[in-house]
Amino acid sequence: MKLKVALMFGGKSVEHEVSVISGIQAYLAMDTEKYDVFPVYLTKKNEMYVGDEIGVIESYKDIDGLLKKSQRVIMVSDGDKVRFAGYPAKKFGKNPEFDVDLIFPVVHGTNVEDGALQGYFKTLGIPFVGCDVTASAIGMDKYIMKAVLKENDVPVLDAKLYTMSDYADVDAMMESIEINFGYPVIVKPVNLGSSVGISVAKDKVELSASIDDAFRYASKVLVEHAISNLREINCSVLGDENDAIASECEEPMHTKDILSYEDKYVSNAKGSGSKGMASVARKIPAELSPEKREEVRALAVKSFRVLGCNGVSRIDFMIDEDTGKLYFNEINTIPGSLAFYLWEPVGIPYKELLDRMIQLALKRVRIEESLTFTFDTNILNNAGFGGAKGSKV
């Protein structure tokens, strides 16, 4: 019997459109001989829709029209099963519904990739592909992630976190940045991906603009020194915290100081339709010495395991060309296009990559089922407040 997989994409995120592209790419590449796959679209309000055209990329040119032709659904836990049911329920006739065995989220950004959606799946009791709640949350919070990696001897650039209260006195905030880092600096939202809200500031005027832009997208902002002679190298990792392997390395090309949203998703898609991260101008394999290539790949696997990741992630590194020093930059726990273009060069086609991700999710289920999550006790039989309000049992 085929495993029933709900492949979910979209969501309330600034990376919504990118997720739609990544999700439909994955949907079209799935092994339909092994899996019954149901595409599920998450709107920008996180409402779920299914339908005949949900898995057709051209339909998203008119999302309002697509939704009118589709069925809104909600997820319902019923015993040991989870099903999608039509919402609102029909007063007459049969209410559309179907069971699923596994969720395959292909979502990017805040509210969906950061552990929120994963926590929802966990509460419902439905297995899902990719990182668990903790790894997803840490992977999205750049400041906490740096602290965890630094504690485990993974090289990262020193950084400072600023909040809305700091932004209220922006002059003092800018003075703090100049004292701690000087110029140039990178300013970025603490919990976004796809280079949204990220910019390099080389002087006070640019710093002011960078701070304003970053706070448009997040209530916390990270600032760190910008490497002047920078080379960016990316590597994907497949596995879990116990066993993982690295992909080929790539060097993305960009038009500015850092790889921008436009570099990733717009400039290389003009005239041919966007292919998500698969359309980025890049060198694969990256032109690295054998020693540096292995250093990147080994550090990618170490970082992935330290963060407790599962499935496929892409890790972005920085090389300071003046010193040759390699730094971890950030992790994408659900990377654009699931980084399939980095696995094909090492002999893992996209269909196999997706299959391995599903098998890793099922492995996690088997491990969790072997653990004890309840503890029998008669404490409630003896519970009583004895007339004392607020006293502890």
SEKOLTI-742474 format. One record per residue (C-alpha): residue number from 1; x negated, y negated, z negated. Coordinates in steps of 0.25 Angstrom, whole numbers, padded with zeros to 4 digits. Example, Ala and Ser with C-alpha at 12.3 -4.5 7.8 and 13.67 -1.06 7.14 Angstrom:
1:-0049:0018:-0031
2:-0055:0004:-0029
END
This chain:
1:0000:0000:0000
2:-0005:-0014:0004
3:-0009:-0024:-0007
4:0001:-0036:-0007
5:-0007:-0049:-0007
6:-0002:-0063:-0008
7:-0012:-0072:-0001
8:-0010:-0086:-0007
9:-0015:-0099:-0002
10:-0012:-0114:-0003
11:-0009:-0120:-0016
12:-0009:-0133:-0024
13:-0023:-0138:-0020
14:-0031:-0148:-0012
15:-0036:-0135:-0005
16:-0022:-0131:-0001
17:-0024:-0131:0014
18:-0038:-0124:0013
19:-0031:-0113:0005
20:-0021:-0111:0016
21:-0031:-0109:0026
22:-0040:-0100:0018
23:-0027:-0092:0014
24:-0022:-0089:0028
25:-0036:-0085:0032
26:-0036:-0075:0021
27:-0022:-0070:0024
28:-0025:-0068:0039
29:-0038:-0060:0035
30:-0032:-0051:0025
31:-0032:-0036:0027
32:-0017:-0033:0030
33:-0020:-0018:0031
34:-0023:-0018:0016
35:-0015:-0030:0011
36:-0001:-0036:0013
37:-0004:-0051:0012
38:0006:-0062:0009
39:0002:-0076:0012
40:0007:-0085:0001
41:0006:-0101:0003
42:0004:-0109:-0010
43:0010:-0124:-0007
44:0003:-0136:-0013
45:0013:-0135:-0024
46:0009:-0120:-0026
47:0022:-0115:-0021
48:0021:-0101:-0014
49:0026:-0098:0000
50:0026:-0085:0008
51:0031:-0083:0022
52:0028:-0079:0037
53:0020:-0091:0040
54:0013:-0093:0027
55:0001:-0086:0032
56:0000:-0094:0045
57:-0009:-0105:0045
58:-0002:-0114:0056
59:0010:-0114:0047
60:0003:-0123:0037
61:0003:-0135:0047
62:0018:-0137:0042
63:0018:-0132:0027
64:0032:-0138:0025
65:0037:-0130:0037
66:0030:-0117:0032
67:0036:-0118:0018
68:0050:-0119:0024
69:0048:-0106:0032
70:0041:-0099:0020
71:0046:-0094:0006
72:0042:-0099:-0007
73:0038:-0088:-0017
74:0034:-0087:-0032
75:0026:-0076:-0038
76:0034:-0067:-0048
77:0028:-0057:-0058
78:0037:-0045:-0059
79:0031:-0034:-0068
80:0018:-0029:-0061
81:0021:-0036:-0048
82:0020:-0050:-0043
83:0029:-0054:-0032
84:0032:-0067:-0023
85:0046:-0071:-0024
86:0054:-0081:-0016
87:0057:-0094:-0023
88:0067:-0099:-0026
89:0074:-0086:-0026
90:0085:-0084:-0016
91:0099:-0084:-0022
92:0104:-0075:-0011
93:0096:-0065:-0003
94:0083:-0058:-0006
95:0072:-0066:-0012
96:0059:-0064:-0005
97:0048:-0058:-0013
98:0036:-0049:-0012
99:0026:-0042:-0022
100:0011:-0045:-0021
101:-0001:-0037:-0027
102:-0011:-0048:-0026
103:-0013:-0063:-0024
104:-0024:-0068:-0014
105:-0026:-0083:-0017
106:-0033:-0091:-0007
107:-0032:-0104:-0013
108:-0041:-0116:-0015
109:-0042:-0126:-0026
110:-0036:-0132:-0038
111:-0023:-0125:-0043
112:-0025:-0112:-0035
113:-0039:-0108:-0035
114:-0043:-0113:-0049
115:-0036:-0102:-0057
116:-0022:-0108:-0058
117:-0016:-0099:-0047
118:-0025:-0087:-0052
119:-0019:-0089:-0066
120:-0005:-0088:-0060
121:-0008:-0075:-0053
122:-0014:-0070:-0066
123:-0002:-0074:-0074
124:0007:-0067:-0064
125:-0001:-0054:-0064
126:-0005:-0054:-0049
127:-0019:-0050:-0045
128:-0026:-0061:-0036
129:-0038:-0062:-0028
130:-0050:-0071:-0032
131:-0055:-0077:-0045
132:-0047:-0076:-0058
133:-0042:-0088:-0065
134:-0055:-0091:-0073
135:-0064:-0090:-0061
136:-0054:-0098:-0052
137:-0053:-0109:-0063
138:-0068:-0110:-0065
139:-0071:-0109:-0050
140:-0062:-0121:-0048
141:-0068:-0130:-0059
142:-0081:-0134:-0055
143:-0086:-0139:-0068
144:-0082:-0127:-0076
145:-0088:-0118:-0065
146:-0101:-0126:-0066
147:-0102:-0123:-0081
148:-0099:-0108:-0080
149:-0110:-0107:-0069
150:-0120:-0115:-0076
151:-0118:-0106:-0088
152:-0122:-0095:-0079
153:-0134:-0101:-0073
154:-0128:-0104:-0059
155:-0134:-0117:-0054
156:-0124:-0128:-0053
157:-0126:-0144:-0052
158:-0123:-0151:-0065
159:-0110:-0158:-0065
160:-0101:-0167:-0074
161:-0086:-0167:-0075
162:-0077:-0179:-0075
163:-0063:-0180:-0078
164:-0051:-0190:-0076
165:-0055:-0197:-0089
166:-0069:-0200:-0083
167:-0062:-0204:-0070
168:-0055:-0215:-0078
169:-0068:-0222:-0081
170:-0074:-0219:-0067
171:-0085:-0229:-0069
172:-0090:-0222:-0081
173:-0088:-0209:-0074
174:-0097:-0213:-0062
175:-0108:-0218:-0072
176:-0108:-0204:-0078
177:-0110:-0198:-0065
178:-0121:-0207:-0061
179:-0128:-0205:-0074
180:-0126:-0189:-0073
181:-0129:-0187:-0059
182:-0133:-0199:-0051
183:-0130:-0199:-0036
184:-0126:-0191:-0027
185:-0115:-0184:-0035
186:-0104:-0174:-0031
187:-0090:-0177:-0036
188:-0080:-0166:-0036
189:-0066:-0162:-0042
190:-0069:-0151:-0052
191:-0059:-0141:-0047
192:-0057:-0143:-0032
193:-0063:-0136:-0020
194:-0064:-0138:-0005
195:-0073:-0150:-0007
196:-0060:-0158:-0011
197:-0064:-0171:-0019
198:-0079:-0168:-0018
199:-0089:-0179:-0014
200:-0103:-0184:-0015
201:-0106:-0197:-0021
202:-0119:-0204:-0018
203:-0116:-0218:-0025
204:-0106:-0225:-0034
205:-0096:-0228:-0024
206:-0096:-0214:-0018
207:-0095:-0208:-0033
208:-0083:-0217:-0036
209:-0076:-0212:-0023
210:-0080:-0197:-0026
211:-0074:-0198:-0040
212:-0061:-0203:-0035
213:-0060:-0193:-0025
214:-0063:-0181:-0034
215:-0053:-0186:-0045
216:-0042:-0186:-0034
217:-0043:-0171:-0034
218:-0046:-0167:-0049
219:-0046:-0172:-0063
220:-0060:-0168:-0065
221:-0072:-0171:-0057
222:-0086:-0165:-0056
223:-0098:-0173:-0053
224:-0112:-0167:-0050
225:-0125:-0171:-0043
226:-0124:-0170:-0028
227:-0136:-0163:-0021
228:-0141:-0172:-0011
229:-0148:-0161:-0002
230:-0137:-0151:-0003
231:-0134:-0138:0004
232:-0121:-0131:0002
233:-0121:-0116:0002
234:-0109:-0107:0000
235:-0107:-0092:-0003
236:-0095:-0083:-0006
237:-0094:-0072:-0016
238:-0085:-0060:-0016
239:-0082:-0052:-0029
240:-0079:-0053:-0043
241:-0087:-0057:-0056
242:-0093:-0043:-0056
243:-0097:-0041:-0042
244:-0099:-0051:-0031
245:-0106:-0053:-0017
246:-0110:-0065:-0010
247:-0106:-0069:0005
248:-0115:-0076:0015
249:-0119:-0091:0012
250:-0114:-0103:0020
251:-0118:-0117:0021
252:-0106:-0126:0024
253:-0109:-0138:0033
254:-0103:-0152:0029
255:-0102:-0166:0033
256:-0104:-0173:0020
257:-0112:-0171:0007
258:-0104:-0160:0003
259:-0094:-0150:0011
260:-0081:-0157:0011
261:-0067:-0153:0013
262:-0067:-0158:0027
263:-0080:-0150:0030
264:-0073:-0137:0024
265:-0059:-0138:0031
266:-0057:-0149:0041
267:-0069:-0152:0050
268:-0071:-0138:0055
269:-0056:-0135:0057
270:-0053:-0147:0067
271:-0047:-0141:0079
272:-0048:-0127:0075
273:-0039:-0126:0063
274:-0045:-0125:0049
275:-0051:-0112:0044
276:-0054:-0116:0030
277:-0068:-0114:0025
278:-0071:-0105:0037
279:-0071:-0117:0046
280:-0082:-0124:0038
281:-0095:-0127:0046
282:-0105:-0118:0039
283:-0118:-0110:0041
284:-0116:-0095:0038
285:-0125:-0090:0033
286:-0131:-0102:0027
287:-0146:-0105:0030
288:-0152:-0100:0017
289:-0165:-0093:0014
290:-0162:-0078:0010
291:-0166:-0082:-0004
292:-0157:-0094:-0005
293:-0145:-0086:0001
294:-0146:-0075:-0009
295:-0147:-0086:-0020
296:-0134:-0092:-0016
297:-0127:-0079:-0014
298:-0132:-0074:-0028
299:-0128:-0087:-0035
300:-0114:-0086:-0028
301:-0112:-0072:-0034
302:-0117:-0076:-0048
303:-0108:-0088:-0048
304:-0096:-0080:-0043
305:-0098:-0070:-0054
306:-0101:-0080:-0065
307:-0087:-0087:-0062
308:-0080:-0074:-0062
309:-0075:-0075:-0048
310:-0067:-0065:-0039
311:-0065:-0063:-0025
312:-0072:-0073:-0015
313:-0077:-0086:-0019
314:-0087:-0096:-0012
315:-0098:-0103:-0019
316:-0104:-0116:-0014
317:-0118:-0118:-0018
318:-0127:-0131:-0016
319:-0142:-0130:-0013
320:-0150:-0143:-0016
321:-0159:-0143:-0004
322:-0169:-0152:-0012
323:-0172:-0141:-0022
324:-0166:-0128:-0016
325:-0157:-0127:-0029
326:-0144:-0119:-0027
327:-0132:-0123:-0035
328:-0118:-0118:-0036
329:-0108:-0128:-0032
330:-0094:-0122:-0033
331:-0086:-0109:-0031
332:-0073:-0108:-0022
333:-0066:-0096:-0029
334:-0057:-0095:-0017
335:-0065:-0101:-0006
336:-0059:-0107:0007
337:-0057:-0096:0017
338:-0062:-0086:0006
339:-0076:-0088:0011
340:-0074:-0077:0021
341:-0083:-0083:0031
342:-0095:-0081:0021
343:-0091:-0066:0020
344:-0090:-0062:0034
345:-0105:-0064:0036
346:-0108:-0054:0026
347:-0099:-0044:0032
348:-0086:-0046:0024
349:-0075:-0050:0033
350:-0063:-0058:0028
351:-0053:-0047:0027
352:-0063:-0039:0019
353:-0066:-0051:0010
354:-0051:-0053:0007
355:-0050:-0038:0004
356:-0062:-0038:-0006
357:-0056:-0050:-0013
358:-0043:-0042:-0015
359:-0050:-0030:-0020
360:-0058:-0039:-0030
361:-0044:-0044:-0035
362:-0039:-0030:-0037
363:-0052:-0026:-0044
364:-0050:-0038:-0054
365:-0036:-0032:-0056
366:-0041:-0019:-0060
367:-0051:-0025:-0070
368:-0040:-0033:-0076
369:-0031:-0021:-0077
370:-0042:-0014:-0085
371:-0042:-0025:-0096
372:-0033:-0027:-0108
373:-0025:-0040:-0108
374:-0015:-0036:-0120
375:-0018:-0033:-0134
376:-0007:-0026:-0142
377:-0004:-0033:-0156
378:0008:-0034:-0165
379:0005:-0048:-0168
380:0019:-0053:-0164
381:0026:-0043:-0173
382:0019:-0050:-0185
383:0021:-0064:-0179
384:0028:-0075:-0187
385:0027:-0089:-0190
386:0032:-0088:-0205
387:0039:-0102:-0204
388:0026:-0109:-0202
389:0026:-0117:-0189
390:0013:-0117:-0181
391:0007:-0106:-0189
392:-0001:-0095:-0182
393:0002:-0081:-0182
END
